[in-house]
Amino acid sequence: MLLERVMIQLRNECVAARKGELFETLKHHLTGEPGGESYQELAARLNTSEGAVKVTVHRLRRRFGELVRAQIARTLDRPEEIDDEIRQLFAALE
């Protein structure tokens, strides 16, 4: 599935940047899965601030979105169709 491939690609990027463990800790916050640790709990576990956790999750989400767009763009003939394809993808996931 597309989102799984993107998650693997993002994980590989993080591993290459020596941030694989951080990715594994935060990955559940990228897709909005319910439950899991709060940012405050994650910050304590990672020995950092809650703000730093929020910034890192934000950056990972942004990169995740970039990778989704790139994967979808590779399947289309016209780049202007990307946003429609993304809407359809996420509508199908609801």
Secondary structure, 3 states (H helix, E strand, C coil): CHHHHHHHHHHHHHHHCCCHHHHHHHHHHCCCCCCCCCHHHHHHHHCCCHHHHHHHHHHHHHHHHHHHHHHHHCCCCCHHHHHHHHHHHHHHHC
